[in-house]
Amino acid sequence: MSRIVSFLPAATEIVHALGAGAELVGRSHECDFPPSVRTLPVVSRPALKLDGLTPEQIDQAIGERMTSGASMYEIDEVLLRDLAPDVILTQDLCRVCAPSGNELSRAVESFGPRPEILFLTPQTIAQIEENILAVGESIGRSVEANALVETTRQRIDAVRAAVGSARIRRVVFLEWTNPLFCAGHWVPEMIGLAGGSDPLGRPGEDSVRVDQRDLIDAAPEIIIVSPCGYGLEQSVELAKTLARVTDARVVAVDANAYFARPGPRMSEAVELLAHIFHPELVGWPRSERPWSDIDIASATAA
């Protein structure tokens, strides 16, 4: 058995989906699914205190921190050494999402023996699959990883078949609300598989700022509000602050569970989008409802 420390929520979910949850010995402060991981020791925390800040203030604080070159996270190096991991899972894609490669490499420089550090940096659905397979190989769960990838593909293929002849919905997916950020990386691909098209989306690339003129010109039927790192309740509150600039249907979603974490729930994310776009063709099989329609006019008038 491996001793695994995960600095990345998506990696934690992958480990559990592969049946190796008992091998996790440490986690980041953001790793919260499945709920059982919350009892694990926390090896990293954010360097910035963002509680109580508005989305605009959060964006400004993060921007200033990144411009200065300072780390976004603090690693508990003493605890990490005591946990003696064989494998550390992290990412090198986004400095805001988890400790980067340089930070972790410095933290374990004097460890003996040094753990394997596996960097998960997906930008597309295919690369998410590659990450699942890489984690499986690293922790001795290759059979389970191949089975998980195959199951995920089958679920996505079922959605694609269900919406194949349906009218494509014109969509704008927002990863932040103030300032507005468009969809990037794997999300535009998910939208396409679910029967939608996002003219502002940047498949396989970073999310970038857009403005209200871009939103108006995109003429969406549906606006999905999915602020990175937020659950449904927070997404609903931020969606209510959007200005009414189009007559589009506005839907807030649980970004944290389905869109900000490139892991085993990606097929559920495609199913969720397809249900929002084409509810008559794709049902939602779970009892919980991780989306909410927002009446912007009423919310802004309140």
Secondary structure by P-SEA (a helix, b strand, c coil): ccbbbbccaaaaaaaaaaccccccccccccccccccccccccccccccccccccaaaaaaaaaaaaaacccccccaaaaaaaacccbbbbbcccccccccaaaaaaaacccccccbbbbbbbccaaaaaaaaaaaaaaaccaaaaaaaaaaaaaaaaaaaaaaccccccbbbbbcccccccccccaaaaaaaaacbbbccccccccbbbbcaaaaaaacccbbbbbcccccaaaaaaaaaacccccccbbbbccccccccccccaaaaaaaaaaaaacccccccccccccbbbbaaaaaaac
